[in-house]
Amino acid sequence: MAMPNFSDMMKQLKDAGEKMQDVQKQLEKLVSEGESGGGMVRAKVNGRQKLLELTIDPEIMDDVDMVQDLVVAAVNNALESSAQLAQNEISKAAGGMINPADLMKHFGQGK
């Protein structure tokens, strides 16, 4: 039985690491939007799960409880969409070698 070539394995690991750095940069550029209340509250997040923008219709500002609920819902919608986009990008980059859900959990971004 032949032993695996250590040099080849190290090169593959290095290549995979570089590819993941590229994916992380791409994820910062991807933007997902979530909304609630029929668009009264909108949230935008990037593929790294960072909130970029939050828009609230001024007409609903007098109902604090409703605004809070709608903000939570809009942000959660945007984060779910962003997580799906991130998993798709990781899958493409990995070429089926790794499970993107496992990777997202490893980086604290999965469920």
Residue pairs with C-beta under 8 A, 6 or more apart in sequence:
16 94
16 97
19 93
19 94
20 93
22 93
23 89
23 90
23 93
24 48
26 47
26 89
27 46
27 47
27 48
27 85
27 86
27 89
28 46
28 47
28 48
28 50
29 46
29 47
30 46
30 47
30 82
30 85
30 86
30 89
31 44
31 45
31 46
31 47
31 52
32 44
32 45
32 46
32 47
32 78
32 79
32 81
32 82
32 85
33 42
33 43
33 44
33 78
33 81
34 42
34 43
34 45
34 73
34 74
34 75
34 76
34 77
34 78
34 79
34 80
34 81
35 41
35 42
35 43
35 74
35 77
36 69
36 70
36 71
36 73
36 74
36 77
37 57
37 60
37 66
37 70
37 73
37 74
39 57
40 56
40 57
40 59
40 60
40 70
41 54
41 55
41 56
41 57
41 60
41 67
41 70
41 71
41 73
41 74
42 53
42 54
42 55
42 74
43 51
43 53
43 54
43 55
43 71
43 74
43 75
43 77
43 78
44 51
44 52
44 53
44 54
44 78
45 51
45 52
45 75
45 78
45 79
45 81
45 82
46 52
46 82
47 82
47 85
47 86
47 89
48 86
48 109
49 79
49 82
49 83
49 86
49 109
51 75
51 78
54 71
54 74
54 75
56 67
56 70
56 71
60 66
60 67
60 70
61 67
83 104
83 109
83 110
86 100
86 104
86 109
87 100
87 101
87 104
88 100
90 98
90 100
90 103
90 104
91 100
94 100
94 103
101 110
102 110
104 110
105 111
